[in-house]
Amino acid sequence: MLSKRTRIDVYLPEKKAKVYGRLRKAIESEFLFSFGGCTVIEGVRGLYLRSGEKPEEDLITRVYADMPFSLESRFEEVSAYADSIREAVDEALPEQSILVTVEEIYHSL
């Protein structure tokens, strides 16, 4: 049987500055205590073009958690939560290369 869930993902650049490590730990703790756990995947490769030049690569850490309800049942609440995560990231970091996504997924029970 499938059960609808909501997944929130945060994609963070892997950089040596301490602020990035502190932010990652804060997001991990937020997801851990809000949803009972999270998954952290390091070394995700991101590619992009800067002004039509040659491709550039960034290493990214993906942190995600699954919420125990469907997106449609709490859309406004989840939207506000994702916005608050994004705002916290914007305040903590000097760049805007952070991606926060939300999607509906299905767990097999």
N, C-alpha and C positions, 0 to 999 in steps of 0.2 A: 504494500500500500504506500502511496506517495503522500507526503505532507508538505504543504507550501510553507516556505520560510523566506526570510529577507536577509540578504547578504550585504554587508557594508565592507568596502575595500578602501584602503589608503595606500597609495604608492608613494614611497619616500626615496629621494636620491640617497645613495650611499656615499657620504662625504665624511672626511676626517674631523671636521669641526665638532666640538663637543655638543653644540646645540642640536645637531641632528640625532645624536645618540640619546640625548635627554628627551627629545620629542618622541622618538620611537618608543622608548620605555614608557612614556606617559600614555601613548596611544595603546600600547599593549596592556597596560594596567587598566585603562578605561574599558577596553573590550573584555578583559578578563573578569573584572568585577561587575560589569553591566550585563554580560551575556554568558558568563560561566566559562569562557575560554576564547582563544583566538588562534589563528594559524599565522606563522611568520615564515615567509619564503625569501631568502636572501639571494643575491646574485642574479636577479631577473635582468635581462638585457633590454634596454630601451634604445631605439634608433630614431633619429629625426634629422631633418634637413634644416640647416640654418641659412636662410636667405638664398636658397637654391644652390648652395655650395655642396661640397661632398658630405656624405652622411656622417653624423656624429653619434657617438655611443655613450650612454650613461648606464651605470649599474644602479639598480633599484631594489629596494626591499618592499615586498608586498605584505601588508598586515590586514587580515580580514577576520570577520566574525559573522556568525549566523544568528539572527534574531528568531525567537521561537514563535513567530506569527507571520501571516502573509503581508505583503506590502500593501495590497489594496485595503486591508482592514485598518491600517494605521498610517496611511500615506502622509498626512499632514505632520504627524508626530515624527515619522522617520525623516521626512524632508527637513524639518527644523533641526533634528539631531545631526544630520549630515552637514547642514549649514554651520552648526556650532563647532563641529570638528574642523571644518574648512577655515572658519574664522580663527580658531585657536592656532592652527598651523600658520595662517597668514601673519598673525601677531608674533609668532615665535621665530619665523625664518625670514631671511632677507630676500628670498626669491619666490616666484609664484609657479614653480614647476612641480607642484604637488597635485596629485589627482585623487579625488574622493568619488567613488561610485557606489551606487546602490542598485541591486537587481533582485528580482524574485527568482528563487530556485526551488527545487523539490528534493526532499530527503526521502529515501526509501526506509520505511519503518518495518 
